[in-house]
Amino acid sequence: MNSFELPALIVSHGQPSDPAAAAQELDLLAGSVARLTSGRAVLAATLAQEGALVRAIAQLGPKGIVFPMFMSGGWFTRVALGEKLRAAGGQGWQVLEPFGCEAAVHHLARDVLAEALTGQDLSCSQVLIAAHGSFKSPAPSDVAASLASSLKTGLGLGRCEAAFIDQTPQLAEVTGFGTGAICLPFFAAMGGHVTEDIPRALEAARFGGRVLPPLGLHPNVPALIAAALVRATPVCAQSCRYSAAKV
């Protein structure tokens, strides 16, 4: 069975506080991706929904391709996810680059911001990348900070910075963003972080600009995932390839 015939599984953390809603959202994404592939079976599973990974592997078989709907690489996607797959009966599954590390996703961020800033003098524009971050690993902040730096250079922005929910610099402490500023949530789905944590933090920071939908909800995302499944490149053994994205 070649990579074009292997089934695919989109995996995310999900939302422990409301696992059913997050699972339904991911199922809809998987359905959209499946319609863009040539007969490939594509399912979804969130880790927050008990037994979802086991059920998906049982349906799809012992070999396949996992697309991690995560915003960064690191230990979890390189090690822990593989262990969870094997424990669920997926001995022959390969894990692809996480969503947030795909160069195409960084290019999408560029296009989204370019459209949102239409009519503005980009050299005076202000952009805030809102990301999750982690106090345990530098990988999540590295991806978001690299994206912010590339966007600033590639679009010629006056200011483009990343700030985080779970590490410094924290979103609640950013300053100096005016009414024309844009905040792009670097998140894969609509969950509590996007609907509650980010608005609360931006209010505390007195952020005066506009907040865009999370990047993972863009209409082009299913096509990006479908293309990644076609390429079927295993995840890098050391780190994700976000640094190669030229935006």
N, C-alpha and C positions, 0 to 999 in steps of 0.2 A: 504493500500500500504506500503510494507516494504522498508527499505533503499536501497535494491538492485534494486527496481523497480522505485524509484524516479528519475526524470530527474536531470541532473547536468548542472551547468552553471559556466564556468570559467570567472572570472571578473578581469580586470586590469584597471589601470588608463588610459592606452593608451598614445598617444602623441598629445597634442593639436595642435602643429605646422603641423602635418601630420597624422590626425586621421585615414584616410583610410588605409594607409600602416600598421599602428600598428594593426588595426582591422583585416586586412587580415592575418597578422602573427599569431594573436591569434586564428582566425578561423582554420588555418592549425593545430595549436596545439590541438584544441578541436577535430578536425577530427581524429588526431592520437590517442587521448585518447579514443574516441568512438570506434575505431577499436579494442581496447584492453579490452573493457568491454563486458558484455554479454547482448547485446540488449538495453543497457541504452541509452537514448537520451542525448547527450552532445552538448551544444552550447557554444558560447563565446560572451562576450559583453565588450567593453571598455567604461569607463565613459566619455572619451573625445569625443566619437562619439555620437552626439545628437540623443536621442531616442532609442539607441541600447538596453539599459536595459529594457525599456518598451516593445520593440518588442520581445525580447527574452522571457520575462515572459509571454507575450500573447501567444507565441507559445508553451511554455513548461507547463504552467498551474500555479495554485496558490501555489503549494507545490513542494519543491525540495531541492537540495543541492548545495551550492555555494562554489567553490574553489577559494579563493582569490590569484591571481597571484601577490602577493606583497612580499617584502623581509622581512617585520617585522609585528608584531601585534601592538596593541595599540588602541587608541580611534577610529581610522577610521574603522578598521575591526570589533571592538566590538560594536560600536554604530552607526557611520555614515553610514556604508554600509547597516546595517539592516534597517535604516530609508529610504535609497534610494530604497531598495527592496520593502518595504511596500508601498512607494509612487508610485512604478511602478506596483503595484497590486500583489506583491508576499508576501502574508500575512503569509504563512506557510513555508517559506524557512529558512533553517538552514545554518549558515556560519561555514565552517571548518577552521582549522588552516591554516594560510598563508603559502605560498610556502617556504619562507625563514626561517620559524620556524620549518619546518618538520625535524625530526632527520635524515630521509633518505637523505635529501638534504645536510646536513652537512657531512654525510658519503660519499656522492657523491663527495663533495669538497675534502675530504681526498684522495679518489681514483684518482681524476683528478690530484691533485698535486703530488701524489706518482708516477704517470706515467710520468708527466712532468719533474720530478726531477730524473728520472732513470739515473743511472750512476754517480750521484753526491754524495758526502759525505753529508748526510742529516744534520749532526751536524754542518756543515758549510754553509748550504743552507739558502737563504734569500727569504722570501715570503711576498708580500704586498697584502692585501685584499682591493680592491678598492670598496667603498660603497657610497651610496647617503648621508646618515646621515640626520639630521634635526635640525634646530635651535629651533624648537618648542617642540620636544619630545625626551626623551632619548632612546625610544624603538628601533629605527633603529640602533643607534650606539651600543647599548647594545648587539644586536644580532650579529653584525659584530665583535665586540671586543671579545665576548664569543667564536665565531667560531675561530678567530685568536689564542686565548689562547689555545683552545682545539687542534687545528692543531699543534701548536708548541710542546705541550706536547705529543700528540699522535704519531706524526711522528718523534719526536726528532729533530726538526729543530733548526738551530742556531739562526734564527730570523724570527718571523712571527708577523706582525702588521697590524692593520686596519687603513686606512685613508679615508677621506671623501671629497665629493664635497661641501656639504652644512654645514659643521661644522668642528671644530677642533678636532684632528689634520687634517689639510687639505692636500690633495694629492699633491698640488703644493709646499708644504713645506717640504716633506719628504727628508731625506738625507741618504747617505751611502749605497744605494743599487747598487751593482756592476753589471757587464755584465752577470753574471750567475743567477741573481735574476729572480723571477717569479712574475708577477702581475695577480691576479685572480679577474676579475670584479664580484662582488657579486650583480648581476642584473638579472632580470627575462627575459629581452628581449633585442634586438638590437635597441637602440634608440639614440637620440641625446646625452644623457649622455655618452653612450659607444663609439659612433663614433666621438664625438667632445670634450666633456668636459674632459673625462679621458685622451685622447692623449694630449690635450693642457696642462693639469695639470702635467702630467708626463714629458712633454718636459720642462716645467718651473722648475721642480724638478731635471732635468737632470738624470732621471731614466735610468739606463743603461741596464736593463734586457729585458725579453720577456713578452708580454702581451697575455694572453690566451683569448679565446672567453668567453662571459658572461656565468655564470653557467646555466642560464635558457635555453640555447640553446643546452645543452648536449643531445645526442640521447637517454639517459636513462630517461629523464624527463617525457615523456608521460606515461611510465610505473609507475613512482613514483606517478604521479597524479591519475592514474587509481587505484592504491593500496589505496591511501588516500580516494577515493570515496567509495571503498568497505568497508573500516573501518568506514567511515561516522561518525567520532567523532566530536561533536560540539566544537567550539573554546572555550578555557579556559576563564572563566569569568574575570580573573584578568590579565593574561599575556600569551604570547605564551610559548611553552614548549621547546624552543631552548636550555635552560640550561641542559635539560636531555640528549641532544645528546652527546654521547661519541665517539669522533673521535680519 
